[in-house]
Amino acid sequence: MTTKNIMIVGVGGQGSLLASRILGAAATAGGYEVKISEVHGMSQRGGSVVTYVRYGEKVNSPVICQGEADVILSFELLEAARWLPFLKPGGTLITSIQEINPMPVIIGAAEYPADLAEKIDALGVNIIAKDAAAIAEEAGNVRAANVALIGLGAHVLGFDAAVLRGAVEECVPAKAREINLRAFDLAATHQDVQ
């Protein structure tokens, strides 16, 4: 198997680190070598966060270079657009349609770009764009949006859905496990709907 490259992007506090641990656990359960690299940036202040997850028979480095990501999981539309150059031709972008205003928008120095999902789709990118936060809220807690996003991408992440679900069960703390499993299941039923 060639190495599979997954990027998880968003802003601080959205649960990208837990998402990377879930994907790492799924890769380990599949018998693969896995490397994870977490770049925090200004995560505690709502800044950009990116995590690389690479798995395969042999993985030498945790870093994903521009044009190498098989999948980008994005918790927020502007972050999806920001990291799009890292997606390889034929790769898939799985993004929540949530919009979180960055500081330039908050202070009035810029406007949040309109219709980002449609603009990305017009570029010919394989895109799955859904409201992961709404799915998580339906499951019982909006904080499970990270797991909902994994559920949305279950069919393209390279793992059997049961293996991914098992990794959610393993990695999510007991007090939040039931809601997160529900979010995963709800999202997995939405995964093929564009």
Backbone as CSV, one residue per row, in Angstrom:
resi,resn,N_x,N_y,N_z,CA_x,CA_y,CA_z,C_x,C_y,C_z
1,MET,0.842,-1.190,0.000,0.000,0.000,0.000,0.877,1.239,0.000
2,THR,0.539,2.201,-0.833,1.245,3.478,-0.790,0.778,4.259,0.426
3,THR,1.575,5.192,0.857,1.231,5.991,2.030,0.027,6.869,1.730
4,LYS,-0.911,6.902,2.673,-2.115,7.741,2.571,-1.873,8.991,3.404
5,ASN,-2.173,10.153,2.816,-1.922,11.443,3.459,-3.235,12.161,3.732
6,ILE,-3.486,12.454,5.003,-4.706,13.148,5.407,-4.323,14.394,6.188
7,MET,-4.887,15.530,5.798,-4.701,16.778,6.546,-6.006,17.114,7.250
8,ILE,-5.890,17.576,8.486,-7.047,18.035,9.252,-6.797,19.508,9.539
9,VAL,-7.697,20.369,9.072,-7.491,21.806,9.226,-8.721,22.464,9.852
10,GLY,-8.464,23.526,10.591,-9.548,24.262,11.235,-8.961,25.373,12.069
11,VAL,-9.724,25.775,13.071,-9.245,26.792,14.005,-9.211,26.168,15.392
12,GLY,-8.489,26.821,16.278,-8.327,26.295,17.632,-9.638,26.004,18.319
13,GLY,-9.687,24.895,19.022,-10.860,24.537,19.812,-11.888,23.700,19.090
14,GLN,-11.631,23.325,17.833,-12.626,22.559,17.086,-12.430,21.047,17.188
15,GLY,-11.393,20.601,17.834,-11.206,19.175,18.041,-10.382,18.468,16.986
16,SER,-9.498,19.205,16.326,-8.684,18.569,15.290,-7.691,17.571,15.883
17,LEU,-7.222,17.811,17.105,-6.265,16.886,17.711,-6.922,15.551,18.047
18,LEU,-8.164,15.589,18.538,-8.885,14.341,18.784,-9.154,13.628,17.462
19,ALA,-9.505,14.373,16.435,-9.746,13.765,15.123,-8.491,13.059,14.622
20,SER,-7.336,13.668,14.814,-6.087,13.029,14.368,-5.798,11.765,15.172
21,ARG,-6.113,11.784,16.462,-5.917,10.587,17.284,-6.846,9.451,16.828
22,ILE,-8.077,9.804,16.456,-9.029,8.797,15.972,-8.508,8.165,14.679
23,LEU,-8.040,8.985,13.743,-7.512,8.443,12.493,-6.252,7.622,12.735
24,GLY,-5.416,8.065,13.663,-4.221,7.304,14.021,-4.568,5.946,14.611
25,ALA,-5.587,5.918,15.465,-6.029,4.651,16.063,-6.599,3.719,15.001
26,ALA,-7.337,4.283,14.034,-7.885,3.467,12.946,-6.761,2.869,12.108
27,ALA,-5.737,3.657,11.828,-4.599,3.163,11.045,-3.860,2.069,11.796
28,THR,-3.649,2.272,13.083,-2.970,1.270,13.899,-3.781,-0.028,13.936
29,ALA,-5.101,0.100,14.083,-5.977,-1.080,14.100,-5.908,-1.837,12.773
30,GLY,-5.641,-1.111,11.693,-5.522,-1.735,10.379,-4.146,-2.340,10.132
31,GLY,-3.244,-2.232,11.108,-1.916,-2.804,10.983,-0.926,-1.923,10.247
32,TYR,-1.233,-0.648,10.096,-0.354,0.264,9.375,0.563,1.017,10.332
33,GLU,1.675,1.454,9.786,2.522,2.404,10.497,1.868,3.767,10.329
34,VAL,1.875,4.570,11.370,1.222,5.878,11.303,2.122,6.935,11.920
35,LYS,2.124,8.104,11.307,2.835,9.264,11.850,1.848,10.431,11.873
36,ILE,1.850,11.146,12.987,0.960,12.295,13.160,1.808,13.492,13.555
37,SER,1.547,14.618,12.915,2.238,15.859,13.258,1.188,16.932,13.499
38,GLU,1.289,17.584,14.644,0.323,18.610,15.015,0.989,19.977,15.010
39,VAL,0.441,20.903,14.236,0.939,22.272,14.193,-0.133,23.154,14.810
40,HIS,0.166,23.690,15.993,-0.859,24.400,16.751,-1.057,25.857,16.340
41,GLY,-0.030,26.559,15.974,-0.188,27.977,15.660,-0.769,28.720,16.849
42,MET,-1.721,29.590,16.573,-2.391,30.363,17.623,-3.707,29.687,17.995
43,SER,-3.667,28.384,18.183,-4.879,27.604,18.376,-5.705,28.067,19.570
44,GLN,-5.066,28.502,20.638,-5.819,28.926,21.811,-6.505,30.259,21.595
45,ARG,-6.169,30.945,20.553,-6.787,32.233,20.262,-7.626,32.176,18.985
46,GLY,-8.057,30.977,18.616,-8.901,30.833,17.445,-8.131,30.866,16.138
47,GLY,-6.819,30.675,16.195,-5.990,30.709,14.993,-6.024,29.392,14.245
48,SER,-5.399,29.399,13.101,-5.362,28.245,12.221,-4.622,27.074,12.872
49,VAL,-5.183,25.875,12.693,-4.580,24.648,13.210,-4.554,23.629,12.074
50,VAL,-3.441,22.955,11.904,-3.341,21.894,10.901,-2.677,20.680,11.540
51,THR,-3.204,19.515,11.212,-2.644,18.254,11.683,-2.453,17.349,10.478
52,TYR,-1.297,16.703,10.417,-1.013,15.751,9.345,-1.128,14.336,9.903
53,VAL,-1.814,13.472,9.168,-1.891,12.054,9.513,-1.448,11.283,8.271
54,ARG,-0.364,10.533,8.413,0.147,9.723,7.300,0.217,8.274,7.763
55,TYR,-0.301,7.371,6.936,-0.220,5.961,7.303,0.024,5.101,6.068
56,GLY,0.630,3.944,6.303,0.947,3.001,5.240,1.836,1.903,5.782
57,GLU,2.432,1.128,4.883,3.314,0.052,5.323,4.574,0.605,5.987
58,LYS,5.110,1.688,5.429,6.293,2.345,5.996,6.139,3.844,5.791
59,VAL,6.192,4.598,6.881,6.046,6.051,6.816,7.299,6.671,7.414
60,ASN,8.015,7.438,6.616,9.279,8.012,7.079,9.129,9.372,7.738
61,SER,8.138,10.139,7.330,8.004,11.505,7.835,6.532,11.806,8.099
62,PRO,6.232,12.624,9.111,4.840,12.982,9.372,4.346,14.164,8.539
63,VAL,5.221,14.789,7.771,4.870,16.037,7.081,4.281,15.763,5.695
64,ILE,3.239,16.507,5.366,2.608,16.446,4.047,2.946,17.737,3.316
65,CYS,3.481,17.606,2.113,3.859,18.774,1.320,2.723,19.184,0.394
66,GLN,2.847,20.367,-0.158,1.851,20.892,-1.084,1.622,19.895,-2.220
67,GLY,0.332,19.654,-2.537,-0.026,18.757,-3.624,0.029,17.283,-3.284
68,GLU,0.167,16.920,-1.989,0.306,15.513,-1.594,-0.865,14.940,-0.800
69,ALA,-1.781,15.760,-0.323,-2.858,15.254,0.538,-3.899,14.490,-0.276
70,ASP,-4.151,13.257,0.124,-5.230,12.477,-0.487,-6.580,13.019,-0.044
71,VAL,-6.641,13.425,1.220,-7.883,13.934,1.809,-7.540,15.128,2.694
72,ILE,-8.359,16.162,2.604,-8.308,17.257,3.573,-9.648,17.267,4.294
73,LEU,-9.598,17.137,5.617,-10.780,17.293,6.467,-10.729,18.705,7.021
74,SER,-11.730,19.507,6.706,-11.715,20.897,7.143,-12.938,21.201,7.999
75,PHE,-12.691,21.796,9.152,-13.767,22.147,10.070,-14.428,23.475,9.720
76,GLU,-13.837,24.208,8.763,-14.306,25.571,8.488,-13.959,25.916,7.043
77,LEU,-14.851,26.641,6.354,-14.699,26.893,4.919,-13.461,27.697,4.537
78,LEU,-13.153,28.752,5.255,-11.990,29.560,4.894,-10.695,28.765,5.062
79,GLU,-10.644,27.914,6.088,-9.480,27.048,6.265,-9.397,26.036,5.123
80,ALA,-10.530,25.560,4.644,-10.540,24.657,3.485,-9.896,25.345,2.292
81,ALA,-10.286,26.593,2.045,-9.730,27.341,0.914,-8.244,27.623,1.118
82,ARG,-7.850,27.941,2.339,-6.459,28.265,2.648,-5.525,27.079,2.380
83,TRP,-5.967,25.879,2.705,-5.117,24.699,2.602,-5.336,23.901,1.317
84,LEU,-6.228,24.349,0.449,-6.548,23.629,-0.786,-5.331,23.305,-1.652
85,PRO,-4.301,24.170,-1.725,-3.125,23.816,-2.536,-2.419,22.529,-2.091
86,PHE,-2.696,22.058,-0.893,-2.072,20.831,-0.415,-2.779,19.579,-0.932
87,LEU,-3.983,19.731,-1.474,-4.732,18.591,-1.991,-4.148,18.141,-3.318
88,LYS,-3.920,16.842,-3.454,-3.352,16.348,-4.697,-4.452,16.238,-5.758
89,PRO,-4.097,16.241,-7.037,-5.102,16.060,-8.083,-5.846,14.739,-7.853
90,GLY,-7.158,14.801,-7.878,-7.975,13.619,-7.624,-8.257,13.384,-6.154
91,GLY,-7.675,14.196,-5.269,-7.938,14.074,-3.837,-9.328,14.587,-3.500
92,THR,-9.714,14.433,-2.244,-11.052,14.835,-1.807,-10.967,15.806,-0.639
93,LEU,-11.740,16.867,-0.731,-11.899,17.827,0.357,-13.225,17.525,1.037
94,ILE,-13.171,17.275,2.330,-14.370,17.074,3.133,-14.422,18.246,4.091
95,THR,-15.434,19.087,3.944,-15.472,20.304,4.751,-16.831,20.548,5.373
96,SER,-16.796,21.063,6.588,-18.010,21.585,7.185,-18.260,22.948,6.554
97,ILE,-19.510,23.310,6.418,-19.830,24.613,5.822,-19.828,25.732,6.867
98,GLN,-19.398,25.410,8.065,-19.313,26.404,9.129,-18.361,27.529,8.731
99,GLU,-18.716,28.758,9.106,-17.865,29.923,8.854,-17.502,30.560,10.192
100,ILE,-16.207,30.661,10.450,-15.717,31.317,11.666,-14.892,32.512,11.223
101,ASN,-15.306,33.682,11.629,-14.628,34.899,11.195,-13.226,35.006,11.773
102,PRO,-12.212,35.166,10.903,-10.859,35.414,11.400,-10.746,36.862,11.875
103,MET,-9.658,37.170,12.560,-9.488,38.499,13.151,-9.668,39.654,12.155
104,PRO,-9.126,39.592,10.926,-9.334,40.713,10.007,-10.814,40.990,9.720
105,VAL,-11.634,39.941,9.703,-13.073,40.129,9.497,-13.703,40.699,10.754
106,ILE,-13.292,40.198,11.899,-13.851,40.666,13.175,-13.607,42.157,13.372
107,ILE,-12.413,42.641,13.001,-12.112,44.066,13.221,-12.544,44.953,12.051
108,GLY,-13.149,44.346,11.029,-13.666,45.124,9.911,-12.662,45.442,8.821
109,ALA,-11.484,44.831,8.853,-10.455,45.095,7.846,-10.645,44.249,6.589
110,ALA,-11.518,43.252,6.661,-11.755,42.372,5.506,-13.163,41.806,5.618
111,GLU,-13.627,41.204,4.529,-14.925,40.529,4.534,-14.707,39.037,4.334
112,TYR,-15.557,38.247,4.967,-15.487,36.799,4.767,-15.908,36.512,3.325
113,PRO,-15.109,35.759,2.571,-15.448,35.499,1.170,-16.777,34.754,1.036
114,ALA,-17.585,35.193,0.105,-18.902,34.584,-0.113,-18.791,33.328,-0.976
115,ASP,-19.703,32.410,-0.774,-19.875,31.224,-1.631,-18.600,30.399,-1.799
116,LEU,-17.849,30.203,-0.739,-16.580,29.482,-0.845,-16.752,28.031,-1.308
117,ALA,-17.747,27.325,-0.778,-17.941,25.925,-1.184,-18.231,25.837,-2.681
118,GLU,-19.036,26.739,-3.186,-19.359,26.745,-4.614,-18.132,27.103,-5.455
119,LYS,-17.326,28.037,-4.964,-16.111,28.432,-5.692,-15.107,27.280,-5.739
120,ILE,-14.979,26.548,-4.642,-14.075,25.403,-4.620,-14.588,24.320,-5.563
121,ASP,-15.881,24.066,-5.528,-16.486,23.072,-6.415,-16.267,23.444,-7.878
122,ALA,-16.359,24.737,-8.197,-16.171,25.206,-9.576,-14.744,24.958,-10.085
123,LEU,-13.792,24.760,-9.158,-12.416,24.456,-9.541,-12.250,22.998,-9.966
124,GLY,-13.312,22.215,-9.837,-13.245,20.801,-10.195,-12.741,19.911,-9.075
125,VAL,-12.737,20.427,-7.866,-12.268,19.672,-6.701,-13.357,18.690,-6.263
126,ASN,-12.951,17.472,-5.912,-13.886,16.526,-5.296,-14.187,17.068,-3.907
127,ILE,-15.411,17.532,-3.689,-15.744,18.169,-2.417,-17.011,17.572,-1.828
128,ILE,-16.938,17.321,-0.527,-18.106,16.961,0.265,-18.257,18.096,1.265
129,ALA,-19.304,18.883,1.121,-19.512,20.054,1.983,-20.854,19.909,2.704
130,LYS,-20.794,19.728,4.004,-21.983,19.547,4.838,-21.812,20.328,6.134
131,ASP,-22.905,20.528,6.824,-22.869,21.222,8.112,-22.602,20.212,9.224
132,ALA,-21.337,19.951,9.486,-20.950,18.972,10.511,-21.435,19.404,11.890
133,ALA,-21.461,20.706,12.147,-21.927,21.203,13.450,-23.407,20.889,13.644
134,ALA,-24.209,21.026,12.595,-25.649,20.731,12.693,-25.868,19.233,12.922
135,ILE,-25.071,18.410,12.257,-25.176,16.956,12.462,-24.826,16.614,13.909
136,ALA,-23.754,17.219,14.417,-23.340,16.974,15.799,-24.407,17.449,16.782
137,GLU,-25.006,18.590,16.490,-26.062,19.115,17.361,-27.261,18.165,17.376
138,GLU,-27.578,17.628,16.218,-28.663,16.639,16.145,-28.334,15.403,16.984
139,ALA,-27.048,15.056,17.040,-26.605,13.904,17.836,-26.625,14.205,19.329
140,GLY,-26.621,15.481,19.700,-26.702,15.824,21.116,-25.714,16.844,21.616
141,ASN,-24.664,17.167,20.808,-23.696,18.164,21.261,-22.878,18.660,20.064
142,VAL,-22.894,19.952,19.837,-22.186,20.544,18.699,-20.684,20.263,18.751
143,ARG,-20.174,19.973,19.942,-18.733,19.696,20.079,-18.312,18.390,19.410
144,ALA,-19.274,17.581,18.987,-18.965,16.335,18.284,-18.839,16.546,16.776
145,ALA,-18.736,17.804,16.344,-18.621,18.104,14.908,-17.373,17.477,14.298
146,ASN,-16.295,17.366,15.081,-15.079,16.739,14.562,-15.326,15.280,14.197
147,VAL,-16.059,14.571,15.022,-16.370,13.173,14.742,-17.388,13.073,13.605
148,ALA,-18.321,14.020,13.539,-19.265,14.049,12.416,-18.501,14.219,11.104
149,LEU,-17.493,15.053,11.103,-16.695,15.268,9.895,-16.001,13.973,9.467
150,ILE,-15.511,13.215,10.421,-14.901,11.918,10.107,-15.966,10.990,9.509
151,GLY,-17.155,11.003,10.085,-18.240,10.186,9.549,-18.605,10.569,8.123
152,LEU,-18.589,11.864,7.829,-18.877,12.325,6.464,-17.861,11.786,5.468
153,GLY,-16.633,11.600,5.929,-15.577,11.137,5.037,-15.259,9.667,5.159
154,ALA,-16.090,8.923,5.867,-15.778,7.520,6.149,-15.454,6.731,4.888
155,HIS,-16.119,7.011,3.793,-15.916,6.216,2.573,-14.682,6.626,1.769
156,VAL,-14.014,7.718,2.124,-12.819,8.130,1.368,-11.545,8.174,2.219
157,LEU,-11.652,7.930,3.504,-10.488,8.017,4.388,-9.591,6.790,4.318
158,GLY,-10.062,5.724,3.686,-9.234,4.544,3.517,-9.420,3.488,4.584
159,PHE,-10.432,3.625,5.432,-10.710,2.659,6.489,-12.130,2.129,6.338
160,ASP,-12.342,0.917,6.801,-13.688,0.392,6.906,-14.436,1.231,7.946
161,ALA,-15.719,1.510,7.699,-16.498,2.346,8.621,-16.514,1.754,10.028
162,ALA,-16.544,0.423,10.144,-16.548,-0.215,11.470,-15.233,0.033,12.205
163,VAL,-14.115,0.079,11.465,-12.811,0.363,12.076,-12.783,1.812,12.571
164,LEU,-13.289,2.732,11.765,-13.348,4.140,12.184,-14.229,4.302,13.417
165,ARG,-15.382,3.643,13.396,-16.305,3.737,14.529,-15.635,3.175,15.793
166,GLY,-14.897,2.075,15.640,-14.163,1.503,16.771,-13.109,2.457,17.298
167,ALA,-12.457,3.194,16.406,-11.449,4.172,16.824,-12.091,5.330,17.583
168,VAL,-13.292,5.732,17.155,-14.037,6.767,17.899,-14.317,6.257,19.307
169,GLU,-14.793,5.022,19.382,-15.114,4.427,20.681,-13.883,4.356,21.583
170,GLU,-12.734,4.066,20.995,-11.484,3.943,21.751,-10.950,5.294,22.225
171,CYS,-11.064,6.323,21.389,-10.376,7.589,21.657,-11.212,8.637,22.396
172,VAL,-12.518,8.562,22.274,-13.366,9.582,22.906,-13.599,9.206,24.373
173,PRO,-13.444,10.162,25.280,-13.681,9.876,26.698,-15.094,9.329,26.929
174,ALA,-15.230,8.471,27.938,-16.483,7.762,28.205,-17.687,8.697,28.319
175,LYS,-17.512,9.847,28.957,-18.656,10.735,29.190,-19.226,11.312,27.895
176,ALA,-18.424,11.358,26.829,-18.892,11.919,25.559,-19.017,10.864,24.456
177,ARG,-18.741,9.616,24.792,-18.654,8.565,23.770,-19.974,8.346,23.043
178,GLU,-21.073,8.241,23.759,-22.364,7.925,23.136,-22.770,8.991,22.119
179,ILE,-22.627,10.258,22.486,-22.978,11.354,21.576,-22.075,11.345,20.356
180,ASN,-20.791,11.104,20.551,-19.860,11.081,19.424,-20.134,9.914,18.482
181,LEU,-20.461,8.760,19.027,-20.819,7.622,18.175,-22.091,7.928,17.383
182,ARG,-23.046,8.594,18.025,-24.281,8.984,17.330,-23.955,9.976,16.216
183,ALA,-23.050,10.929,16.488,-22.657,11.912,15.464,-21.982,11.215,14.285
184,PHE,-21.114,10.258,14.576,-20.455,9.499,13.514,-21.492,8.778,12.656
185,ASP,-22.426,8.086,13.308,-23.445,7.320,12.585,-24.338,8.220,11.732
186,LEU,-24.773,9.342,12.303,-25.612,10.280,11.540,-24.869,10.820,10.336
187,ALA,-23.613,11.182,10.528,-22.823,11.749,9.428,-22.565,10.712,8.342
188,ALA,-22.313,9.479,8.744,-22.030,8.428,7.766,-23.221,8.211,6.844
189,THR,-24.433,8.481,7.314,-25.616,8.349,6.454,-25.730,9.523,5.489
190,HIS,-25.025,10.620,5.743,-25.035,11.807,4.872,-23.869,11.814,3.901
191,GLN,-22.932,10.881,3.998,-21.645,10.975,3.323,-21.727,11.025,1.814
192,ASP,-22.703,10.394,1.188,-22.751,10.375,-0.267,-23.605,11.501,-0.844
193,VAL,-24.199,12.302,0.012,-25.069,13.374,-0.453,-24.247,14.642,-0.624
194,GLN,-24.249,15.209,-1.815,-23.473,16.429,-2.068,-24.289,17.652,-1.720
